[in-house]
Amino acid sequence: MKKVFQSPGKYIQGKGELSKLGEYISVYSNKAVLIIDGFIFDNYEEQIRQSCKIENLNIKYERFTGECSKVEIDRIINASNDMKDIVIVGIGGGKTLDTAKAVAYYTQSPVIIVPTMASTDAPCSALSVIYTQKGEFSEYLFLKSNPDMVIMDTDIIKNAPSRFLASGMGDALATYFEARATANSNSNSIAGGKATKTAIALAKLCYETLLEDGYKAKQAVENHVCTKAVENIIEANTLLSGVGFESGGLAAAHAIHNGLTAIEQTHKYFHGEKVAFGTLVQLVLENESMEEINKVLEFCESVGLPITLSDIGISEIKEEEIMNVAKLSCDVNETIHNMPFEVDCEQVYAAILAADSLGKNFKIEKMNLDIKLQVPFIRKQDHYQY
């Protein structure tokens, strides 16, 4: 039985690491194409240019247009045709990074990934998720290798809106449950073999870290500070989840996310937010205990992740739309078939509605408990009553 474990060549996490970018690029070449998110370009351009100038690098700057599509990938490849023996550098969010990895794949170049938020587990993987220009899921592009280097600058990440960190936790939340399902079905992971004990252990550590430090980390980032909890969650969202999902395996949660992208109302919600709801749907499909489901519901609620369809923009439930999500989730090429039992679209449709109902009831019970705790005690004839 073949087991496979893969990971990025080097993972660097710390304060002020972006200022050393030129030094890191020079390890591979003196020429690079930098694909940069618009916000980062506007706010960190001088720091990036100065770092590259110190190392006397020949740099071409490309501003990312906002969607990891074949059109955007081809545009950057064409703009880079006049440069040889280059390093591709992606600086920004998940779609910027996936675009950089795809460009590096097609140009056969080394790639350095510089996430500016811990919002997905994309940075460490040998995978790019390709979307249409309208933002609908198109395909997975499986790459020949993982990024040569991943650089996490905690100074930048702590200043990103806390919703991005929470979204990363939503993406990371699925890691253990999907790896567990893939192992139970004896399916291959994305790495091309059975999961190693190392991969499963990292996936479980990812989940444990979320439960331990997730809420604390979000509170810290809302105040733009980096605590030990923030450092732990950055690592969980990026390294543990990235290695865990790739070498552990994907299952229903991400397949359901992909199906949900067909509903336009969900497009304004982040990848990890939809994956979090997909995780609940997977737990329903598996008929897991209410103890485990409630633990996930409580975690999601504590960090602001969706637990109902309305939380991801689907305020009006239309049978044909949800059935279409279920059908897309069960596409023959989807990872939902890594579940340890056969899954069809009717089961997924039922699980989506059941998960939505569980989320709604959880919110109602929590609201009723909050109201009950706020009602003052009134003394009457030496007895306390509500």
C-alpha atoms as one frame of an Amber mdcrd trajectory, in Angstrom:
protein
   0.000   0.000   0.000   1.500   3.299  -1.100   1.404   6.167   1.378   2.345
   9.711   0.368   3.167  12.798   2.407   4.116  16.132   0.846   4.713  19.680
   2.046   6.278  22.989   0.996  10.056  23.219   0.768  10.291  25.770   3.563
   7.731  27.461   5.839   8.668  30.775   7.461   6.446  32.599   9.955   7.352
  35.697  11.910   7.309  39.441  12.395   8.501  41.640   9.488   9.326  38.794
   7.094   8.038  40.716   4.032  10.979  43.108   4.379  13.296  40.139   3.674
  11.522  39.150   0.448  14.416  40.145  -1.826  16.794  37.978   0.177  14.461
  34.983  -0.144  13.975  35.506  -3.916  17.736  35.680  -4.500  18.084  32.073
  -3.284  16.480  30.975  -6.576  17.191  33.709  -9.134  17.909  37.406  -9.671
  14.717  37.764 -11.731  11.129  37.473 -10.558   7.547  38.171 -11.495   5.550
  39.422  -8.505   1.774  38.885  -8.635   0.402  41.208  -5.986  -3.066  41.775
  -4.564  -4.233  45.347  -5.218  -4.536  46.316  -1.551  -1.065  45.016  -0.749
   0.402  46.754  -3.794  -1.116  50.052  -2.690   0.027  49.740   0.919   3.300
  47.793   0.820   4.746  48.635  -2.593   7.660  50.685  -1.250   8.633  48.020
   1.294   8.593  45.330  -1.399  10.532  47.436  -3.920  13.164  48.395  -1.345
  13.678  44.762  -0.320  14.223  43.727  -3.953  16.440  46.750  -4.683  18.843
  45.784  -1.896  19.454  42.452  -3.645  19.702  44.070  -7.140  16.836  41.983
  -8.476  15.132  42.398 -11.856  11.443  42.497 -10.964   8.252  42.664 -13.025
   5.164  43.674 -11.034   1.698  42.381 -11.946  -1.407  43.543 -10.099  -3.864
  40.677  -9.512  -7.286  41.441 -11.010  -9.404  39.535  -8.484 -10.229  36.063
  -9.837  -8.099  32.940 -10.219  -9.341  32.164 -13.709  -7.718  30.792 -16.846
  -8.000  34.277 -18.353  -5.986  35.835 -15.511  -3.405  33.045 -15.517  -2.881
  33.391 -19.284  -2.632  37.182 -18.986   0.236  36.983 -16.518   2.025  34.243
 -18.473   1.887  36.383 -21.619   3.165  39.414 -19.703   6.123  37.342 -18.480
   7.167  35.811 -21.783  10.134  38.177 -22.188  11.765  36.923 -18.957  13.623
  33.618 -18.546  14.818  31.693 -15.459  12.422  33.559 -13.181  10.878  33.071
  -9.772   7.125  33.538  -9.493   6.053  35.284  -6.284   2.426  35.519  -5.150
   1.598  38.134  -2.509  -1.985  38.414  -1.274  -5.044  36.308  -0.533  -5.886
  32.756  -1.549  -6.869  33.455  -5.153  -3.759  35.561  -5.740  -1.641  32.708
  -4.402  -3.428  30.053  -6.458  -2.873  32.187  -9.556   0.851  32.473  -8.773
   1.129  28.714  -8.301  -0.655  28.086 -11.610   1.608  30.538 -13.463   4.676
  28.858 -11.934   3.325  25.461 -12.995   2.845  26.473 -16.626   6.147  28.377
 -16.851   8.037  25.646 -14.952   9.371  28.174 -12.452   9.998  28.032  -8.699
   7.328  29.780  -6.663   7.368  31.739  -3.412   4.039  32.272  -1.677   3.477
  35.250   0.637  -0.021  35.167   2.182  -1.189  38.486   3.606  -3.953  36.863
   5.611  -4.505  33.437   7.140  -7.817  32.979   5.353  -7.354  29.620   3.583
  -5.096  26.571   3.565  -4.116  27.225  -0.063  -0.573  28.583   0.516   1.211
  25.303   1.292  -0.517  23.030  -1.204   0.370  21.730  -4.667  -3.081  22.717
  -5.832  -4.760  25.703  -7.463  -8.528  26.099  -7.414  -9.618  27.580 -10.733
 -12.828  29.590 -11.016 -14.732  31.097 -13.918 -14.548  34.848 -14.352 -17.968
  34.976 -12.675 -16.580  33.319  -9.544 -18.053  29.840 -10.012 -15.889  26.795
  -9.307 -14.336  25.435 -12.488 -11.672  22.832 -11.665  -8.774  21.753  -9.484
  -5.351  22.201 -11.062  -3.027  19.616  -9.538   0.556  20.859  -9.562   3.797
  18.917  -9.815   5.115  20.116  -6.465   4.349  22.255  -3.445   5.575  25.859
  -3.211   9.309  26.193  -2.767   8.799  28.649   0.076   5.867  30.017   2.107
   6.395  33.265   4.037   3.905  34.394   6.705   4.468  37.949   7.968   2.510
  38.159  11.230   2.720  41.978  11.200   0.573  42.062   8.062  -1.764  39.225
   9.023  -2.656  40.722  12.416  -3.872  43.886  10.656  -6.186  42.102   8.229
  -9.892  42.120   9.158 -10.666  39.377  11.687 -13.229  37.908   9.290 -10.341
  36.656   7.140  -8.766  34.821  10.076 -12.163  33.317  10.939 -12.623  32.204
   7.333  -9.258  30.458   7.524 -10.498  28.665  10.610 -13.575  27.571   8.663
 -11.373  26.078   5.964  -9.139  24.456   8.592 -12.167  23.102  10.469 -12.861
  20.641   7.671  -9.309  19.269   7.640  -9.588  16.629  10.345 -13.101  15.473
   9.459 -12.282  15.093   5.759  -8.962  13.366   6.480 -10.737  11.015   8.887
 -13.387  10.167   6.294 -10.769   9.600   3.588  -8.776   7.300   5.874 -11.905
   5.375   6.874 -12.754   4.749   3.225  -9.132   3.836   2.432  -9.201   6.381
  -0.390  -6.218   8.199  -1.818  -5.411  11.724  -0.719  -4.645  14.546  -3.135
  -0.969  13.652  -2.676  -1.620  10.446  -4.654  -1.545   7.741  -2.005  -3.004
   6.664   1.307  -2.693   9.039   4.247   0.300   8.620   6.536  -0.092   8.628
  10.295   1.795  11.933  10.193  -0.864  13.544   8.003  -3.742  12.344  10.195
  -1.925  13.504  13.335  -1.359  16.970  11.842  -5.018  17.166  10.771  -6.133
  16.297  14.303  -3.691  18.810  15.800  -5.183  21.412  13.470  -8.686  20.785
  14.874  -7.457  20.774  18.482  -5.625  24.071  17.929  -8.775  25.689  16.526
 -10.810  24.694  19.566  -8.091  25.812  21.981  -7.007  29.118  20.424  -9.579
  30.119  17.794 -11.741  32.422  19.889  -8.739  33.996  21.644  -6.991  34.605
  18.332  -9.987  36.302  16.762 -10.340  38.643  19.746  -6.659  39.576  19.483
  -6.802  40.251  15.734  -9.876  42.432  16.231  -7.510  44.618  18.256  -4.727
  44.272  15.629  -2.309  42.529  17.987  -0.413  39.268  17.583  -0.558  36.968
  20.611   0.608  33.371  20.961  -2.948  32.306  20.138  -2.778  34.280  16.871
   0.565  32.684  15.993  -0.904  29.236  16.674  -3.993  29.886  14.547  -1.924
  31.272  11.662   0.045  28.027  11.714  -3.128  25.925  12.013  -4.915  27.741
   9.172  -1.927  27.661   6.865   0.566  24.879   7.574  -1.391  22.267   9.571
  -4.501  22.585   7.432  -2.553  22.848   4.176  -0.490  19.739   4.809  -3.409
  17.999   6.525  -5.902  18.369   3.693  -3.419  17.563   0.957  -1.767  14.527
   2.490  -4.837  13.540   4.538  -7.553  13.950   1.925 -10.685  15.901   1.037
 -14.211  14.533   1.311 -17.741  16.001   1.492 -17.156  19.441   3.046 -15.186
  20.873   0.126 -17.379  19.193  -2.474 -20.422  20.876  -0.911 -18.560  24.201
  -0.938 -17.984  23.754  -4.658 -21.659  23.072  -5.214 -22.662  26.136  -3.207
 -20.662  28.407  -5.515 -23.360  27.828  -8.150 -25.730  30.001  -6.095 -24.908
  33.626  -6.831 -25.891  34.864  -3.362 -23.000  32.898  -1.854 -20.327  34.668
  -3.916 -19.834  37.458  -1.389 -18.957  34.896   1.285 -15.429  33.578   1.666
 -14.247  30.093   0.781 -13.728  29.090   4.419 -17.143  30.371   5.442 -18.842
  28.068   2.955 -16.529  25.185   3.875 -17.562  25.589   7.529 -21.193  25.015
   6.587 -20.080  22.158   4.332 -18.403  20.582   7.365 -21.707  20.573   9.245
 -23.366  18.962   6.241 -20.678  16.266   6.189 -21.224  15.525   9.883 -24.936
  15.111   9.188 -24.167  12.788   6.267 -22.032  10.702   8.636 -24.778  10.776
  11.300 -22.194  11.840  13.866 -23.173  12.290  17.507 -24.866  15.463  18.669
 -21.953  15.900  21.052 -19.558  16.276  18.121 -21.982  18.358  16.063 -22.648
  20.699  18.997 -18.913  21.140  19.545 -18.567  22.279  15.928 -21.646  24.510
  16.170 -20.323  26.151  19.334 -16.933  26.747  17.773 -18.402  28.248  14.596
 -20.699  30.523  16.565 -17.841  31.693  18.807 -15.704  32.890  15.877 -18.524
  34.073  13.612 -18.634  31.248  11.066 -21.855  30.299   9.218 -24.046  27.515
  10.592 -27.165  28.080   8.464 -27.920  28.653   4.792 -29.000  32.224   5.515
 -25.545  32.828   7.011 -24.108  32.338   3.522 -26.723  34.457   1.741 -29.386
  31.832   0.990 -32.281  33.441   2.839 -34.936  31.840   0.642 -34.556  28.090
   0.252 -35.532  26.953  -3.243 -35.734  23.210  -3.731 -34.325  23.289  -7.257
 -31.326  25.402  -6.203 -30.406  23.201  -3.260 -30.859  20.065  -5.375 -28.534
  21.585  -7.972 -25.944  22.178  -5.219 -26.333  18.534  -4.201 -25.939  17.305
  -7.783 -22.807  19.408  -8.347 -21.401  18.154  -5.023 -21.846  14.592  -6.254
 -20.156  15.116  -9.606 -18.157  12.034 -10.571 -14.885  13.939 -10.104 -15.779
  15.411  -6.719 -14.062  14.535  -3.443 -17.361  13.606  -1.804 -16.731  10.088
  -3.129 -13.927   9.767  -0.566 -16.609   9.313   2.076 -16.619   5.807   3.631
 -20.021   5.049   2.100 -21.798   5.738  -1.173 -23.329   9.202  -1.393 -25.992
  10.393  -3.833 -27.539  13.801  -4.426 -30.738  12.967  -2.522 -28.681  12.260
   0.601 -26.738  15.502   0.195 -29.945  17.490  -0.368 -31.395  16.048   2.848
 -28.178  16.671   4.784 -28.007  20.321   3.664 -31.537  21.007   4.914 -30.950
  19.050   8.133 -27.702  20.932   8.833 -29.509  24.215   8.227 -32.205  23.186
  10.705 -29.625  22.168  13.319 -27.943  25.542  12.933 -31.236  27.420  13.276
 -32.221  25.466  16.389 -28.787  26.037  17.915 -29.203  29.780  17.438 -32.697
  29.743  18.963 -31.545  27.749  21.994 -28.568  30.052  22.479 -30.778  33.140
  22.204 -33.261  31.719  24.727 -30.418  30.911  27.122 -29.017  34.437  26.779
 -32.453  35.930  27.510 -32.905  33.654  30.512 -29.531  34.660  31.937 -30.392
  38.349  31.538 -33.720  38.160  33.441 -33.140  39.617  36.940 -34.108  37.692
  40.051 -37.020  39.177  42.020 -37.329  38.581  45.754 -40.803  37.650  46.970
 -41.649  36.218  50.367 -38.088  34.967  50.970 -38.088  33.048  47.666 -36.239
  33.868  44.478 -38.135  33.447  41.262 -38.011  34.581  37.667
